[in-house]
Amino acid sequence: MEVHFTPEQEAQLSRIATKAGTDAERLVKDAALRLLQQDARFRTAVRDGIAQAGRGEFIEEEEMDARLEQMLRS
């Protein structure tokens, strides 16, 4: 697979990679792999949530608000 960036984007990726102690190709590959992992975790969580809802496992709105607020503080 090939991915093409503008010269400005390539320069920005190179700067970030240099600061991270790697090269731009490794930086982009690692970022893409993290995206795939995050997507898989998200999809699993959504499936789990749908299954819980199907079983009638809900939490009260106040508890959800508290959990969300805690997540945003983290």
N, C-alpha and C positions, 0 to 999 in steps of 0.2 A: 504494500500500500504506500502510496506517496501522498504527502500533504504539502501544499504550497502556501507560503506566507509572503506577504509583501516585504520589501527590504526593511521597512521600518519595524515590522513585527519580528523579523529575523534578528535585527539588532537588539531589540528589547529582550528577546529570548536569550540571546548570547550574554547580555548583561546579567540577567537573572541567573543563568547557568554558571557564569563566572563567580558570582557571589556565593552560589551554592556549592562551588567546588566540583562542578561537573561540566559536561558539554551540552550544547543545546539539544542535540538528538536524544540523549539520555533523559534530559529534563522533560521533553515533550512526551517521550515514551512513558516515563513514570507517571506523568500527569494523566495520560490517557488510561493507563492501567488503574490508577486511583479512581477515575471516573467510572470505569466499568465495575469496580468493586463496590463503590457507593451506590451505583444503580442497582446492583444485585441485592445489596442489603435493604435498600428502599423497597424494592419489589417484594422481597420476602416479608418485610414489616407490613406492607399493605395487605398481602395475602393473609398473614396472621391476623391482622385487624378485622378483615372481612370474615374470617372463620370465627373469630371471637364474637363478632356482632351476630353472626348466624346462630350461635349458641346462646344468644341473649346476654352475653357478658359485656355489660356497659358500666361506665363510671358516671357519677353525677357531674353536672356542669361545673360546680364549684371546684371539685377535685381536678378536673381537666384544666380549668383556668390556673390553678395553683401549679400544676405540672408544667404548663406552658410558660408561665412566668419564671419558674425555676430554670427551664431550658434556656430562656432568653438571657438570664443572668449569667449563665455558664459560658 
